Amino acid sequence: MGLVSDSSSIIVNAGSTGLAVARRLADLRDLTVATNNVLIPSVIDPACLRELYLLGGRVRIGSQATVGALSLGLSPNGGHISIAADIALISVGAISADRGFSTGDPGEAQMMGSMMERADITALMVDSSKFEKRLFAEVAPLAAADYLITDAPPPAQLADALADAGVQILVPSGDS
């Protein structure tokens, strides 16, 4: 998987890209995975898991995602138990040089932003059909990402903005 290795803790958000990521984790071991994608528990290989957490909240039937607070309940002292991960793998609906990463639903945007804040490394997964598009709800500025994983190099203006923001562009080959 490249950015993810054995014993990693990862956050994966909802959507078809998140499902594809879950399927690609099968060769890894001892992973802790947290997701708001209600379909991932049925597709991920149990052999790769140490723990799997399905984040709670309101279920958006259309996107098969939960949307809500990003915590795992209450600690013995009454505060929420916050989560932290090695990497967040976040798929968004659009990316533009001027508005950064965006999606169509404000609740999902808030959850994606929370996921990104709780990870040491953030990789945004955006296919080239979403370049230079803007949707209703801003998820984060370009600088919030460490990596952009995509299927084709972005156009010059977007590539320059990503470089200025310190985002490394990864275009994996399709043969693995």
Kinemage of the C-alpha trace (Angstrom):
@kinemage 1
@onewidth
@group {chain A} dominant
@subgroup {mainchain}
@vectorlist {calphas} color= white
{ca met a 1} P 0.000 0.000 0.000
{ca gly a 2} L 3.033 2.317 0.189
{ca leu a 3} L 2.126 4.919 2.832
{ca val a 4} L 0.569 2.307 5.120
{ca ser a 5} L 2.654 -0.426 6.744
{ca asp a 6} L 2.101 -3.254 9.219
{ca ser a 7} L 0.922 -2.077 12.658
{ca ser a 8} L -0.271 1.299 11.352
{ca ser a 9} L -3.320 3.055 12.673
{ca ile a 10} L -5.347 4.572 9.851
{ca ile a 11} L -8.493 6.578 9.333
{ca val a 12} L -10.364 5.990 6.080
{ca asn a 13} L -13.431 7.986 5.140
{ca ala a 14} L -16.540 6.926 3.259
{ca gly a 15} L -16.933 6.481 -0.475
{ca ser a 16} L -15.914 4.085 -3.216
{ca thr a 17} L -12.263 5.120 -2.941
{ca gly a 18} L -12.245 4.183 0.749
{ca leu a 19} L -13.672 0.780 -0.148
{ca ala a 20} L -10.922 0.278 -2.726
{ca val a 21} L -8.320 1.194 -0.101
{ca ala a 22} L -9.807 -1.287 2.391
{ca arg a 23} L -9.541 -4.081 -0.176
{ca arg a 24} L -5.879 -3.197 -0.861
{ca leu a 25} L -4.886 -3.603 2.805
{ca ala a 26} L -5.166 -7.415 2.699
{ca asp a 27} L -1.385 -8.020 2.603
{ca leu a 28} L -0.743 -5.944 5.724
{ca arg a 29} L -1.072 -7.097 9.334
{ca asp a 30} L -1.928 -5.718 12.767
{ca leu a 31} L -3.753 -2.604 11.490
{ca thr a 32} L -6.040 -0.432 13.529
{ca val a 33} L -8.629 1.037 11.176
{ca ala a 34} L -11.206 3.697 12.034
{ca thr a 35} L -13.809 4.596 9.429
{ca asn a 36} L -17.163 6.225 8.872
{ca asn a 37} L -17.695 3.991 5.822
{ca val a 38} L -20.423 1.534 6.838
{ca leu a 39} L -19.448 -0.849 4.000
{ca ile a 40} L -15.771 -1.310 4.972
{ca pro a 41} L -16.463 -3.924 7.701
{ca ser a 42} L -17.946 -6.203 5.026
{ca val a 43} L -15.064 -5.864 2.524
{ca ile a 44} L -11.882 -5.595 4.592
{ca asp a 45} L -9.873 -8.780 5.134
{ca pro a 46} L -10.086 -9.623 8.867
{ca ala a 47} L -6.553 -11.066 8.719
{ca cys a 48} L -5.086 -7.575 8.314
{ca leu a 49} L -6.785 -6.158 11.402
{ca arg a 50} L -5.820 -5.664 15.003
{ca glu a 51} L -8.961 -3.543 15.545
{ca leu a 52} L -11.688 -2.043 13.370
{ca tyr a 53} L -13.720 0.920 14.619
{ca leu a 54} L -16.859 2.117 12.889
{ca leu a 55} L -17.313 5.740 13.877
{ca gly a 56} L -20.811 6.598 15.013
{ca gly a 57} L -23.220 9.317 14.117
{ca arg a 58} L -26.031 9.910 11.707
{ca val a 59} L -26.029 7.503 8.749
{ca arg a 60} L -26.246 9.150 5.328
{ca ile a 61} L -27.904 6.388 3.315
{ca gly a 62} L -26.843 7.757 -0.087
{ca ser a 63} L -23.136 7.804 0.734
{ca gln a 64} L -23.209 4.879 3.216
{ca ala a 65} L -21.360 7.073 5.702
{ca thr a 66} L -21.779 8.049 9.314
{ca val a 67} L -21.490 11.747 10.078
{ca gly a 68} L -20.976 13.067 13.587
{ca ala a 69} L -18.495 13.673 16.374
{ca leu a 70} L -15.138 11.970 15.958
{ca ser a 71} L -14.642 10.330 19.351
{ca leu a 72} L -15.087 6.899 20.849
{ca gly a 73} L -17.327 7.590 23.810
{ca leu a 74} L -16.542 8.758 27.310
{ca ser a 75} L -13.420 8.141 29.353
{ca pro a 76} L -13.624 7.221 33.062
{ca asn a 77} L -13.190 10.920 33.948
{ca gly a 78} L -16.210 11.839 31.798
{ca gly a 79} L -14.366 13.428 28.862
{ca his a 80} L -14.541 12.146 25.318
{ca ile a 81} L -11.859 9.682 24.234
{ca ser a 82} L -10.138 11.290 21.299
{ca ile a 83} L -8.498 9.218 18.609
{ca ala a 84} L -5.137 9.624 16.906
{ca ala a 85} L -3.838 7.840 13.835
{ca asp a 86} L -0.639 7.459 11.887
{ca ile a 87} L -2.351 8.361 8.614
{ca ala a 88} L -5.691 9.619 7.348
{ca leu a 89} L -6.690 8.483 3.859
{ca ile a 90} L -9.387 10.912 2.810
{ca ser a 91} L -11.321 10.968 -0.442
{ca val a 92} L -12.940 14.274 -1.377
{ca gly a 93} L -15.307 15.365 -4.127
{ca ala a 94} L -13.283 18.272 -5.501
{ca ile a 95} L -9.965 20.097 -5.385
{ca ser a 96} L -9.125 23.595 -6.601
{ca ala a 97} L -6.133 25.877 -6.287
{ca asp a 98} L -8.198 28.639 -4.665
{ca arg a 99} L -10.572 26.672 -2.392
{ca gly a 100} L -8.574 23.580 -1.531
{ca phe a 101} L -10.446 20.350 -0.857
{ca ser a 102} L -14.246 20.329 -0.816
{ca thr a 103} L -17.293 18.073 -0.744
{ca gly a 104} L -21.019 18.479 -1.179
{ca asp a 105} L -22.175 17.950 2.414
{ca pro a 106} L -21.196 20.223 5.348
{ca gly a 107} L -21.478 17.355 7.873
{ca glu a 108} L -19.128 15.183 5.835
{ca ala a 109} L -16.749 18.132 5.384
{ca gln a 110} L -16.595 18.602 9.146
{ca met a 111} L -15.964 14.896 9.737
{ca met a 112} L -13.243 14.748 7.047
{ca gly a 113} L -11.549 17.785 8.572
{ca ser a 114} L -11.662 16.161 12.025
{ca met a 115} L -10.168 12.971 10.606
{ca met a 116} L -7.321 14.946 9.047
{ca glu a 117} L -6.616 16.802 12.316
{ca arg a 118} L -6.246 13.504 14.196
{ca ala a 119} L -3.600 11.985 11.929
{ca asp a 120} L 0.147 12.478 11.812
{ca ile a 121} L 0.069 12.248 8.005
{ca thr a 122} L -2.814 13.143 5.697
{ca ala a 123} L -3.164 11.745 2.194
{ca leu a 124} L -6.013 13.099 0.090
{ca met a 125} L -7.251 10.752 -2.624
{ca val a 126} L -8.670 12.640 -5.597
{ca asp a 127} L -9.130 11.348 -9.131
{ca ser a 128} L -8.365 13.706 -12.005
{ca ser a 129} L -12.049 14.250 -12.858
{ca lys a 130} L -12.276 16.305 -9.641
{ca phe a 131} L -9.404 18.707 -10.464
{ca glu a 132} L -10.252 22.420 -10.492
{ca lys a 133} L -13.768 21.772 -9.215
{ca arg a 134} L -15.399 23.328 -6.181
{ca leu a 135} L -18.237 21.920 -4.124
{ca phe a 136} L -20.465 23.485 -1.483
{ca ala a 137} L -18.546 22.605 1.693
{ca glu a 138} L -14.839 23.281 2.169
{ca val a 139} L -12.979 20.428 3.876
{ca ala a 140} L -9.517 21.979 4.236
{ca pro a 141} L -6.998 24.183 2.473
{ca leu a 142} L -4.373 22.506 0.280
{ca ala a 143} L -1.711 22.901 2.990
{ca ala a 144} L -3.657 20.541 5.292
{ca ala a 145} L -2.528 17.584 3.170
{ca asp a 146} L 0.879 15.941 3.092
{ca tyr a 147} L 0.122 13.901 -0.032
{ca leu a 148} L -2.251 13.993 -2.959
{ca ile a 149} L -2.845 10.532 -4.388
{ca thr a 150} L -4.351 10.704 -7.863
{ca asp a 151} L -4.600 8.925 -11.194
{ca ala a 152} L -2.988 11.670 -13.324
{ca pro a 153} L -0.798 14.730 -12.784
{ca pro a 154} L -2.842 17.853 -11.992
{ca pro a 155} L -2.957 20.834 -14.381
{ca ala a 156} L -0.152 23.388 -14.019
{ca gln a 157} L -1.999 25.951 -11.870
{ca leu a 158} L -3.157 23.301 -9.403
{ca ala a 159} L 0.244 21.562 -9.403
{ca asp a 160} L 1.930 24.882 -8.596
{ca ala a 161} L -0.528 25.604 -5.769
{ca leu a 162} L 0.040 22.120 -4.327
{ca ala a 163} L 3.826 22.572 -4.516
{ca asp a 164} L 3.529 25.968 -2.793
{ca ala a 165} L 1.458 24.292 -0.050
{ca gly a 166} L 4.100 21.568 0.441
{ca val a 167} L 1.887 18.746 -0.838
{ca gln a 168} L 3.662 15.807 -2.491
{ca ile a 169} L 1.812 14.409 -5.515
{ca leu a 170} L 1.708 10.622 -5.909
{ca val a 171} L 0.458 9.038 -9.133
{ca pro a 172} L 0.589 5.274 -8.480
{ca ser a 173} L 0.950 2.929 -11.424
{ca gly a 174} L -2.127 0.834 -12.122
{ca asp a 175} L -0.280 -2.473 -12.353
{ca ser a 176} L -0.274 -3.439 -8.657
